[in-house]
Amino acid sequence: MDTELLRTFLEVTKTRHFGRAADNLFLTQSAVSFRIRQLESQLGNELFSRQRGNVHLTAAGERLQPYAEAILQTWGRARQDVALSDSLNSQVTLGASPVFWEFDGISDWINRIYGTVEGLALRLESVSRQSMARRLLDRSIDVSITSEPPRIENLQVSKVRDFQLQLVSRDPHCAMDNIKAYPLVYLDWSTRFSVEHSRVLELQKTPIMHTHSSKMALEYLLKNRAVGYLPAPVVAHSVEEGALFAVPGAPVMEQSLYLVWREDSDKADLIESMLSVPFNQVSESV
């Protein structure tokens, strides 16, 4: 199967519009339509319901989407593996939810890995929590960073650091007895965090901002009268400068970061070498 057909299918899926997909792919609209017809012919099913101003996936298209994404990711990884050179002779694909790529310490950890593991080429991918276990099991990623390691046989788990999520506000007078008056910023960190957050009765309201980005949440809290839980390493500098304040009496939520990989991974030795490089121990006291 021509991978360009799958790429075109995913672009139409994303834009829900043949013309916009054509613009994004630098093709004519007729070329996009022709590619989709080719793919539908090969699969024996219509992939899109075409109504004027309303293009949406059929049931067959919805079933194809995760396979198309996996095939293109695997193909991209294969091309990079084949192209490895004498200076870059090993590749590891590291997956994490987008929220973790912004976590303080991870970029520094990755940079120090390059200084420790010679010849390593890293492929960093954003992977949703829901698909993390599947991506590990089908080998489309080699190792994941997560705060919720899947409880599945044949997966190896190693904790790399502990940290806290703390309730902060730019208002030094914010306290648990008046917190209901403050708009809520909700960082969608993990399922476990969501459960713990739901137990804080004072925070059970519609958030003014619901985000997967700790940077977006931090910037909003720095500029607006609001309250929200953020990882302590993310807010440590702002707290030290007096730009943010921990809310007195608020529950502190303990969290951990883990690396997860297949026990039978052919990259196990490389992953162990990566684990030998410790995460920075950032002060979390506020």
N, C-alpha and C positions, 0 to 999 in steps of 0.2 A: 504493500500500500504506500502511495506517495504521501510522505509526511506533510507536504504542503497542503494536501486536501484536509488533513486534520487541523492544521494551523488555521486554515480558512474557516473551517467549521467552528472552531473555538472563538474566532474573532466575531463571527456572526452571532454566536451564542452570547458573547459579551455585550455587543452593541445592540442586538435585537433589530438590526437594520442593515440591509445589503449595501446601501450606498455608503454609510459610514464605515462599514467593514472594508469596503473597497478603498476608501480614502486612507484608512489606517494601514492597509497592506500595499498601497501604491499600485493598485490594480484598477481596471475598469469594472463597473458593476456587472457587466455581462460576463466577465471572466470569473468573478466571484460566484455568480449564479451557475455557470458551467461547472466549476469545481464542486459545488454542492450537489449538483445533479449527478456528477461522476461518482461521488461518495455514496449517494443514495442508491445508485445503480449497483455498486459493488456490494452494498450491505443488504439490498433488497427491501429497504424500508424508507419511507419519507422521514426526514429528520426535523423539518420545520413545517409548521402550519403557516401558510402564507396568506395573510389577509391584509388588505390595504391599511397601512399604518399600524399593523399589529403582527409582527413576526415573533413566534414563540416556538419553543421546542415541543416536538411530539413526545410521546412516551418512549419511543425508540431513541430519539435524540437525547433525552435525559439519561437513558441507560448508557449511551455511548460516551457522554461527556467525561466521566472519571477515567475511562479507558484512554480516551484521546489525550487527556492531560498526562497520564502516566506514561504513555508511549512517547510523547514529545520530550518529557523530562528524561526518560531513559535514553532516548536517542541523543539528546544533547550531552548527557553524561558519557555515553559511549564514544561520541566524536572527540570529546576532550581526553578520555582515557587513551584512545588510539593515538592521539597527537602528542602524548607525553614524550619528553625528550630526556637526554642524559642529565640535564640540570634539574628538570622537574620529572621525576620518575615514579611518583605515587600520587594518587588522588583520593581524597576522602570527601564524601558529601555529607555535610552537617545541616540538619534541619531543625528549625525552632519556630514557635509561634512568633508573629511579628513583634509582640510586646517584649520578648526576651532579647531581640537584637538591640534594643535600646537600653538594656540593663547595664548599669555601670559595672565595669570590670570585664565584660565579655570581649569587647574590642581589644582591650589591653592583653587579655589572655590569648586571643588569637594571634596577635602580633608576636607575643613571646613564644608561641608554638612554632612560628616560622623560624625563630632564632634557635630553636632546640632540635626540631625534626628536619633534617636536611632533605632536599629534593621533594618537599611536600607541596602539592597543589590542593587548595581547599575550594570546594564548591559549596556556597552558603545559600540555603533555600528557606523561604518562609513557608511553613507547613501548619495547617490548622490543627488544633488539639484533636478534633474528631478523626482526622486521617493519619495521625502520627503513627499509631501501631501498624496500620495497614502498610504505610510507606516503608517502615522498618522490615516487616515480614516479606514484602515483595521486592526488597533490596533496592528500591529506587532512592533511598537514602541509607547511609551507612551508620549514622549515629544521630541521636536527637538530644536537644537540651530541653528539659521540661521540669515543671514543678510537681507533676502528677505522673510518675512512671506507671505504664500499663502493667497490670498484674497478669502477665501471659508467660507461659512456659517458653523456654529457649531464648528469653531476652535477658541480657546482663544489665544490671543497674549499679551505678556508682554515684554516691552523693558527693558533690563537689563544693558546696558551701551552704551555710544557713544564713538567713536574713529575716527581717521583720517588715511587715506592712504596718504603717502608723498613720493615724488620723491627724491631718494637719490643716491649718488655715493661716492666712496672712494676718488675721485679726487676733491679737494677743488676748482679747477678752472672750474669745469663743470658748465655751465650756459645755459639758454634757447637759446642763440644765437649761441652756438657751440655744442648743444646736439646731432645733427644729426651725429656727428663723433663718438659717443659712441654706442657700442652694447647695445641692449635692453634686459633686463630680464623682462619677463611678468608673474606675479603671477595671476593665474586664480581664482580670488576671488569671483566674483558674476556677474550676468547679468548686474546689475546696474553699477558696476564698469567698465565692458567692454564697456558699452555705453559712460560713462564719459571719459574713456581712449581714445576712438576713436575720441573724440573732440580735443585732444591734437595733432595738426597736426604734430608737430616735432617728434612724437613717432610712426608715421604710417609707420612701416617697419617690416620685419620679425624678430622676437626675436631670439637671440642666445640661449636663454633658455625660454621655456614655461612650467610652472610647477604649480602643486597644492600644493606644499610644501613651506611654508614661510621659513623654515629652510634651504632648498636647495638654495632658492633664496638669502637669507641673506649670506650664506657661499660663494656663487659665487661673490656677490657684494663686499664682504670683501677682496677677493683674486684677483679680476680682474678689469680692467678698463672698467666699464660698468655703466648702469643707470637703475633704475627700481622703481616702486611704491611698498612700503611695509607698513603694519600697523605700526603706530607710536609706540605702545607698544613693537613691535618686534625689532625696530631699536633704541629705546631710549637709551639703554646702550651703543651701538656702537657710537652713536652720541655724548653722553656725554664724551666718551673716545677719541673722535677725529678720530675714525676709519672710520666713514662715515660722509657725509655732506649733508644737505638738499640743493637741487638745487634752487638757488634764482629765484624768479619769477614764479616757477612752480605752477600750480593749486593744491590746497589741497582738497582732496576728503573726504567729511564727510560721515561716515558710522555709523551703529548701529548694535548691537546684540540683538536678541529677543529669548525668549522661546515661543514655540507654542505647544498646546495640545488640545485634544478634550474637548468641554464643558461638555460632559456627561461621561468623563473618570472616571472609578472607582478608579483611583489613584489621583484624583483632590486634596484631602487633603494633600497627600504626596508632590505633586508638589507645592502646596502653601507653604508648610514647606521649600522646597528647595528654593523657591523665597524669603523667609525671610532672606536667607543668601546672603548678597550683594557681587557682584564682587569687587575685589580689584580695587581701583581707581588709576591706574598707570599714572604718569605724561606723557603727550603727547607733551609737548612743545619741540621744537628743534630750 
